[in-house]
Amino acid sequence: MRRDAEQFLEEWIQLKRRKPLIIRGARQVGKSTLVHNFAKEKRLDLFEINLELFPKITAFDSMNIDHILRDLEVLIQQQISPNTLIFIDEIQKHPIAITALRYFYEKKPEIPVIAAGSLLEVVLEDMEYSMPVGRIEYLYLGPMTFFEFLKALKEETLLDSCRFGNVSEISHDMFNRLVERYREYLFVGGMPEAVLTYTETKSGLAVERVHRSIIETYIEDFSKYKKRVNTIHLEMVFNYISTHIGQKIKYSNISQEYQSRELKKAFHLLIKAGVILPVYYSSCSGIPLKAGIDIRIVKPYFLDVGLMNYQNGLNWNDYRSLKLHDLFNIGVSSEQFAAQHLMYGRDQGRKPELYYWVREKKSSNAEVDFVVTIAGHIWPVEIKSGKSGTLKSLHQFLFQKKLKKAVRFNLDKASSVIVDTSVKNGVLMDQILFELQSFPIFLIEKIYDYLSA
């Protein structure tokens, strides 16, 4: 979410004693571009060093901040001034540089320092050097959101119609236009290169080439993990997840040939790489939801809906000829769209988390797609691909947790209704009364604003 990320950087740069900032996120979500654009906007002198280009660098080995700065100036042939923003890219190539970041905070807090890198989550876990705990800050970056997609397409009028005070008054024509753009987003997704390509060419075929390149890059990365996990296991899990979005992970379903513990390693490594977004079960019995987590029960989503649909074999010629409701996997795409927006939709300084609720009983299963907390309240979130759909699982959840409010995202206009219905409780039927807030699914990134008002 570039908009929120830019706000995060704006607040960070204003601090007098700022900590070095590490931007974390999957490959090609736009970490470097974010820094470049920010430095340009703030008219800062960008001092950039890509450690991938300097495999034998020794500047950070001394842990002496004056020596580090001097050696970097010699290496880059650029002076560091009071208006300088230091950007250390591909920092995972030299992990000792991560440890050295503490000295920027302790000795030179007036110098803004940002670091980023690919596969950084794996490197941070395997750090042989001491982590500068409490002396660095994190920014978590995901794909571009639907609103950012609209902005890239210069759809300012559509963006204005999505403001909080206007959502219940969106005109019929405006609503249809937003649905069409939402449909495009499901194909293009939020990877910055794919969005840029689409804005420049309006060609879905060109977007497909971008998706293919990104997927191939991820698969090529598997060889970098081979000391930890068998690359065959990684590719097997990678391919399985993209076609089983939102389904509780069962390793025996992935392969009967390989042991579950090996496939589990591959699954969790892909989570660390940011390619898979895990949504964990929570009992949802109180706040925080994480207190009720069971990490053994998890349903995976892909990093991005555009990449997911590419992996599923959806091509542009088929896509543009189909109506939205005719898409075979529209329900899955809607869930994927919701998951990636909810995962990265709040407090980008904290590790993204998302939960769901499920009850598995013989002949009486129930599942709520997602559960979030807003302003001290637990909100069950249901995702529907069309305008209607049953809410039996939601009713069971509200009854069990004694909650009075729920939210649904679908392809209908915003509304709020009081629902008076009954739920099965053993052999009896019990009445429940609750408020159901409904919003168009393309507004889901504003859920925290809409429901906290």
Buried (B, 14 or more C-beta within 10 A) or exposed (E): BBEBBBEBBEEBBEEEEBBBBBBBBBBBBBBBBBBBBBBEEBEBBBBBBBBBEBEEBEBBBBEBBEBBBBBBBEBBEBEBEEEBBBBBBBBBBBBBBBBBBBBBBEBBBEBBBBBBBBBBBBBBEEEEEEBBEEBBBBBBBBBBBBBBBBBBBEBEEBBEBBEEEEBEEBEEEBBEBBBEBBBBBBBBBBBBBBBBBBBEEEEBEBBBEBBEEBBEEBBEBBEBBEEBBBBBBBBBBBEBBBBBBBEBBEBEEBBEEBEEEBBBBBBBBBBBBBBBBBBBBBBBEEEEBEEBBEEEBBBBBBBBBBBBBBBBEBEBEEBEEEEBEEBEBBBBBBBBBBBBBBBBBBEBEEEBBBBBBBEEEEEEEBBBBBBBBBEEEBBBBBBBBEEEEEBEBBBBBBBBBEBEBBBBBBBBBBEEEEBEBEBEEEEEEEEBEBEBBBBBBBBBBBBBEBBEE
